[in-house]
Amino acid sequence: MKRNARNTIGNPLLAWTDLAWTVGEMWVASAQVISHRTARMASAGTTPSASDLEEFTRMGQEKIDAATESGRAMAAHLLTMNLQFGARAFRHMVTGAGAFMALGASRNVGESITRHAKLAAMLSRSAAMASEYSGSAARLAGRGLAPIHARATANARRLRKR
């Protein structure tokens, strides 16, 4: 089943839902592939044909390839994610420290109220940024799962034709 790609940035619930859907698809496809290959191994017995040997060899190699691609995709995403979140965290830390200092240096009640509102808005943005970590973690898992999912579903489609 093909689903539409969604933009999950900014909505952690959608990111986790998309990941759960992908995992479900992969489980169904994996069950089909395992069933087909197990039956094929059982029927081949001690004298597998050339196509059986090719399929059995393919099983191992595709797992190595998928694991390599998965690790590479996750490492690339982690690098960009760490840089982005590190820069944003530093910016929020500096902005927050400045807002706290400005609040402490208020000379009258009106100035204090204005600066307090600015501090509250900055803290609200920081809280929203923290919620983005959850969505980013789901996208990281999705990037790592993508090569494995692609192989499992492709194998299920290919082996279903036999």
For each residue, the residues with C-beta under 8 A, 3 or more apart:
1: 25
2:
3: 21
4:
5:
6: 14 18
7: 10
8: 11 12 14 15 18 135 138 139
9: 15 135 139
10: 7 132 135
11: 8 14 15 135
12: 8 15 16 131 132 134 135 138
13: 16 17
14: 6 8 11 17 18 135
15: 8 9 11 12 18 19 134 135 136 138 139 142
16: 12 13 19 20 134 135 138
17: 13 14 20 21
18: 6 8 14 15 21 22 138 142
19: 15 16 22 23 138 141 142 145
20: 16 17 23 24
21: 3 17 18 24 25
22: 18 19 25 26 142 145 146 149
23: 19 20 26 27 145
24: 20 21 27 28
25: 1 21 22 28 29 149 153
26: 22 23 29 30 145 148 149 152 153
27: 23 24 30 31
28: 24 25 31 32 156
29: 25 26 32 33 149 152 153 155 156
30: 26 27 33 34 152 156
31: 27 28 34 35
32: 28 29 35 36 156 159 160
33: 29 30 36 37 152 155 156 159
34: 30 31 37 38
35: 31 32 38 39
36: 32 33 39 40 159 162
37: 33 34 40 41 55 56 59 159
38: 34 35 41 42
39: 35 36 42 43
40: 36 37 43 44 52 55
41: 37 38 44 48 52 56
42: 38 39 45
43: 39 40
44: 40 41 47 48 49 52
45: 42 48
46:
47: 44
48: 41 44 45 52 53 56
49: 44 52 53
50: 53 54
51: 54 55
52: 40 41 44 48 49 55 56
53: 48 49 50 56 57
54: 50 51 57 58
55: 37 40 51 52 58 59
56: 37 41 48 52 53 59 60
57: 53 54 60 61
58: 54 55 61 62
59: 37 55 56 62 63
60: 56 57 63 64
61: 57 58 64 65
62: 58 59 65 66 151 155
63: 59 60 66 67
64: 60 61 67 68
65: 61 62 68 69 147 151
66: 62 63 69 70 147 148 150 151
67: 63 64 70 71 148
68: 64 65 71 72
69: 65 66 72 73 147
70: 66 67 73 74 144 145 146 147 148
71: 67 68 74 75 144
72: 68 69 75 76
73: 69 70 76 77 143 144 146 147
74: 70 71 77 78 140 143 144
75: 71 72 78 79
76: 72 73 79 80 143
77: 73 74 80 81 139 140 143
78: 74 75 81 82 140
79: 75 76 82 83
80: 76 77 83 84
81: 77 78 84 85 136 140
82: 78 79 85 86
83: 79 80 86 87
84: 80 81 87 88
85: 81 82 88 89 133 136
86: 82 83 89 90
87: 83 84 90 91
88: 84 85 91 92 129
89: 85 86 92 93 129
90: 86 87 93 94
91: 87 88 94 95
92: 88 89 95 96 122 125 126 129
93: 89 90 96 97
94: 90 91 97 98
95: 91 92 98 99 122
96: 92 93 99 100 119 122 123 126
97: 93 94 100 101
98: 94 95 101 102
99: 95 96 102 103 115 118 119 122
100: 96 97 103 104 119
101: 97 98 104 105
102: 98 99 105 106 115 118 119
103: 99 100 106 112 115 116 119
104: 100 101
105: 101 102
106: 102 103 111 112 115
107: 111
108: 111 112
109: 112 113
110: 113 114
111: 106 107 108 114 115
112: 103 106 108 109 115 116
113: 109 110 116 117
114: 110 111 117 118
115: 99 102 103 106 111 112 118 119
116: 103 112 113 119 120
117: 113 114 120 121
118: 99 102 114 115 121 122
119: 96 99 100 102 103 115 116 122 123
120: 116 117 123 124
121: 117 118 124 125
122: 92 95 96 99 118 119 125 126
123: 96 119 120 126 127
124: 120 121 127 128
125: 92 121 122 128 129
126: 92 96 122 123 129 130
127: 123 124 130 131
128: 124 125 131 132
129: 88 89 92 125 126 132 133
130: 126 127 133
131: 12 127 128 134 135
132: 10 12 128 129 135 136
133: 85 129 130 136 137
134: 12 15 16 131 137 138
135: 8 9 10 11 12 14 15 16 131 132 138 139
136: 15 81 85 132 133 139 140
137: 133 134 140 141
138: 8 12 15 16 18 19 134 135 141 142
139: 8 9 15 77 135 136 142 143
140: 74 77 78 81 136 137 143 144
141: 19 137 138 144 145
142: 15 18 19 22 138 139 145 146
143: 73 74 76 77 139 140 146
144: 70 71 73 74 140 141 147 148
145: 19 22 23 26 70 141 142 148 149
146: 22 70 73 142 143 149 150
147: 65 66 69 70 73 144 150 151
148: 26 66 67 70 144 145 151 152
149: 22 25 26 29 145 146 152 153
150: 66 146 147 153 154
151: 62 65 66 147 148 154 155
152: 26 29 30 33 148 149 155 156
153: 25 26 29 149 150 156 157
154: 150 151 157 158
155: 29 33 62 151 152 158 159
156: 28 29 30 32 33 152 153 159 160
157: 153 154 160 161
158: 154 155 161 162
159: 32 33 36 37 155 156 162
160: 32 156 157
161: 157 158
162: 36 158 159
